Amino acid sequence: MRVEKYDAHSYDFRELVEQALGHSDLEKLHEQYVYEPFTMDNNSNTELHDRFYNKLRGGWQDFTDTYDRFVSDIVAPIFGSREFIYQALPTFRVHLVGNWVVPEFHYDSQPVYNHPEWEINFQIAVTDMFGTNATWAESVPGLGDYAPMEMTQGEFTIFNGNKCRHGNMINDTDQTRVSFDFRILPLSKYDPSKAKKSATRGTSFTVGGYYKELK
């Protein structure tokens, strides 16, 4: 795992998320939204997810422009070239106190999840991520040495979620965590003829489906 910083004013993800959700105190969302512990089947079935994704899929240009700039200005220099495709719509996460986000520890390329080999994972902290409100991951595939990927607002991580197992604990901190994550795939590893479909929405792992091209 690698932690990097970004300018939270230039890439104002928190402000954009606050607009979409209609809340400014994101760390206290658990005081207004209470759900039974999520399963793998329903962990994104909340009013908060609906608000975010409905706005995003409805043509939320401010967010899309900010996300695309982040990938172009921040991710491409880290990758060392612009020869990659990336997740068209980032995955939104809300880790409420007393609950979890993704209860199953998994790696993205395992059967059922179906992600192509060689993807690189990125996670952006919209709020601080620490202890059990963070994502936990192993450092080496199969090692099982799970540790929290801790970040503060204005930081993001790069990690091998394609092969390293990762998941969440029950959040026993006093703060809800809000973040989102996305994946990139080197063009040299992209083979649309072998693309499978995502487990959650059945989206094809192709450009025009799960991915889009860097402009």
Residue, then its C-alpha position, 0 to 999 in steps of 0.5 A: m500500500r502507498v499513501e499519497k496526498y492531494d490538494a483537497h481544495s483543487y479536488d473538492f470531493r468533500e464539498l461535492v459529496e456534501q452537496a449530493l447527500g445534503h449533509s455537511d457533517l459526514e462523520k455523524l451520518h450514523e446519527q441519522y441513518v441506521y441500518e441492520p448490519f449489511t451483507m454482500d448483497n445489500n451493502s450499497n442499498t441505502e438512501l445515501h448511495d441512492r442520492f450519490y449515484n442518482k446525481l452521478r448517473g444523471g450528469w453531475q458534471d462538476f463531479t465528473d470533471t473533478y474526478d477526470r482531472f484527478v485521474s489525469d493530473i494525479v494518477a497519470p504521473i504516478f503511473g508514469s504514462r497515460e497508457f491506461i483506462y480507468q473506472a468510469l464511475p467511482t465506487f461510493r463508500v459509506h462506513l456507518v458506525g456500528n456497521w460495515v461496508v464490504p463484510e467479505f474479505h476478497y480480492d478483486s480478480q477472484p471468481v465471482y468478482n471477475h475483475p481482469e488481472w493487472e488492475i491497480n486500486f485507488q481509494i480516496a478519503v473524503t473523511d478521515m479513515f482510521g481503525t475499524n472505519a478504514t478498509w483493511a488489507e493484507s500486504v502480500p497476496g495470501l499473507g493474511d496480515y490485515a491492517p487498516m489503510e489509514m488516511t486523512q482527508g486530502e490523502f489517497t492510497i494505491f494498493n493491489g486489491n486485485k490480488c491482496r484480500h481486503g474488506n471491512m470490520i464493524n466500525d466501532t469508532d465514533q465517526t462514519r467514514v466516507s470515501f470512494d475508490f476506483r481502478i485503472l488498467p494498463l492498456s497493455k493488459y486490456d483485452p476486451s475479447k476476454a472481458k467478463k461482467s461485474a458482480t454487482r451490476g453486470t457491467s462489462f469490463t470494457v471501454g464504454g462499460y466499466y471503463k473509460e479512456l483517459k483524454 
